[in-house]
Amino acid sequence: MLDKIIKLGYSSVEAKELIKVSKNIEDDYNRLLKEYPIQYLIGYVNFYGYKINVNENVLIPRYETEYLVEKTIKYIQNIFNDEIINVLDIGCGSGAISIALNNETKSLVDAIDISDSAIEVAKINIKENNSKVNVFKSDIFSNVKSKYNVIISNPPYIDKNEKIMSCVYKYEPHIALFAGNNGLFFYEKILKEANQFLKDKYIIAFEIGMNQGNDIKLLANKYFPNNKIIIEKDLSNKDRYAFIINK
């Protein structure tokens, strides 16, 4: 069975992990044949060294988002040194970003999502990773009362007409994938309202679509005309991250 799973394109690590945790490997193999994500069958992924439980209520955290965390930590270290900072993770999903930032920096983290099911997953992950993250339901800033040094988000950014991998389209939550206004809806909503929730020194950090760099820069300049705006690339050399910095 190991070889059969690997032949479907999965790594030996993933295949061995599935075999280890599976209650019925034949059934699970048949689900893989229908493009069901192996991460959901295993039930968890490794994200930045942390075990993150996943199911169909949350997006599967990917290496691009790990890189967002890595880059954000470097900016935090550069700008805030050893200060204790306040962080807001918008659209936290599984809680992966919040957990990594809380455990790797001196930070007080609020994590928000509009999905009750995602919040339940995040709560489990926060507890299992011994993180001190306050998670609550909020539609962007609707229930947010505090001010933050860091606002970070990997929001839905896929245009509703854009074609994506069928395994993602079929099984991952659409509420966390698709956005209006050519995929820019949530970026603009966050940027339009963010000022009143930011402290004097701050970082806004986004994961973005590979074709959205110029549009995000225009939006950032519209709402934060006096700030440093940086578009950075992922490991595939594609635009993937936006940082708005005031120090």
N, C-alpha and C positions, 0 to 999 in steps of 0.2 A: 504493500500500500504506500509506503514511503516513496518509492520510485514513481508510482502512478500520480501522486500529488505533485511531486517535483516536475513531472512532465507537463503539468498544467500551467507551469510558469512560476510556481512558488519556490521560495528558498528552502533549503534543507532545514534551517532553523525553524521556519514557520511550520513546515510539514511535521517535524518531530514534535513540536509543541502541540499541534492539533491532535496527533496520535496519542500523546500523553494525557490530554484532558478530555478527549472525546468519550462519550458514553455509547455511541454507535457510529463507528468510523465509516461504515458502508453508507449510512444515511448522510453523513457529513460530506463524504466524497460525492455523492449524487447532487448535493446542494452546490458544491463547488463547480460541478459541471454546468449548473444553471447560473454561474457567475456570482453566487452568493459570496460576500467578502469573507475571507478566511479569518480576518481579525474578529468579526462578530462570532464566528464559530468557536474560536479560541476563548473569546470573552475579554481579552485585554491586549494592550500593546505596551511596548517600552517607549516612553517619551522622556527624553532628557535624563535618563537613568531612573525614572519613576514608573511603577506599574500603574497603568491607567485602564480601569475597566471601561469597556465600550459595549454598546448594543445599538439596535436600530434607532434609538431615540437621540443619538449623538453622532456627529461626524467622526470618522476615524482620524485621529491626529497623524499628521504626516511630517516627513523630514523638513519640508519647507517651513513649517510652523516651529519646529525645533530651532531652526536657524533664526527665525524671528526672535525667539526667546534669547538665543545666544547674543545676537546683535544688541537687543534691548538691554541686557545685563551689562554689556560693555559701555553703552551710553550712560547707564545709571552709575556705574563705577566712576566714569570720567566726570560726570556733572555733579554727583551728590556725595562722592567719597564714602564716608562711613555714616552719613546721616540716615536716620530712620525715615523712610519715605512712605507716602500713601499711594496705593495703586488701585486703579479701577480696570477690571477686565470686562469689556462689553461683549456679550454673546459668548459666555464662558463654555457652553457645551459640557464636555466631560470634566472641565476644570483643569485640564492639562497645563495651560499657560499659567493660571493662577498658582497652582501647586509648585511649578518650577520656580516662578519668581519669588514666591513666599519663602521657599526653602533655600534659595540661592542668594538672596539679597536681604538686607535689613529693611523689611517692608511690612506694612499693614495692608492687606489686600481685601478689597471688596470685589466679588464676582457676581455678575448679573446675567440673567437670560430671561427670555419671554416664555420659554417652554418649561412647564412644570416637570415633565418627564426628564428633561436634560438636567434640571436642578437636582433631581433625586440621584441621578448618576454622579453628578459633581459632588454631592454631599458624601456619598460612599467613598469616592476617591480621596477627598480631603481628609476624611477620618483615617483611611487606610495608610495614607502617606504622612500622617502626623503633622498636617499643615494647619496653620491658623489662618484660615480664609473664611470671611463672612460672605455667604452666598444668599442671594435673595432675588425675587422676581421683579423685573423692571423692563419696560419697553423703552430701550435706550435710557434716557435720563428721567423717565417718568416718576420713579420712586427713589431717585438718588438725591441725597441731602448734603453730602460732604464735598470737600475740595481735595484735589489730588495733584501729586507731582508727576504721576505717570498715568496716562489713559492709553490702554492697549486694546486692540481688537483685530480679530480675524473674522470679519463679518461676511454675510452672504455677498458674493461679488460676481456671480456668473449671470450674464444676460439671459433673459428667459428664452431667447431664440438661439442661444449658443448650444452646439452639440457637445456633449461630454461623454465620457466612457459609460457604456451601458450598465456596467456593474455599479457605478456610482449613482446613475440616474434611477436605477430600479430599486436600490436598497437603502441609500443614505437619505436622511431627512431633507426634503426639498426646502423647508423653512430655513435651513442653515446653508443652503446652496445658492438660491436664486434671488436676484434683486432687480428692481425696475431701474429706469433711467440708464440703460446700457450697463447695468451692474453697479452703478455709482450711487444708488439711492441712499444706502446707509452711511457711506463716507460723508456725503453732503449733510445728512441729518446730524451726524456726530459733530462735524466741524462747525456747523451753524450754531449749535447749542453749547459747545464745549467750554467756551471762555468762562462762563459763570461757575464752572466746576473745576477750574484749574488754580493752583497756587502760583506764586510769583515765578518760581523756577519750575519748568515742566518739560516733559517729553510726551508727544502723541506718537504712538507706534502702530502702524497698520501692516497687515499682510494684504497684498493687492494682486489683481490679475496681471498676467504678463504683458497685456496690451494697454494697461490703464495708467502707466507711469505719467505720461504727459497730462492726462485728464486730472489725475490726483494732484499733480503739481499746480495746475490752474485753480482747482478748488481750494487747495491750501493757501495759495497766494490771495485768493478772494477773501477768505475769512481770517487769515493770519499773515497779513502783508508785511509785517515787520520781523518775522521769524526766519530762522534758518530752516530750509526745506531740503531734505535729502532723499533721493530715490536710490535704493540699492538693489543689487542683483542677487539671485539665488545661485546655487552651485551649478546650474545649467546656463548661467550667464543671461538669465532673463529677468526683466524688472519684476520684483516680487515684494519689495518692502518700501514703505514711506515713513519718514521720521520728520516731525515738526518739533523744533527745539527752541526753547527760550531759557537761557542761562545767565 
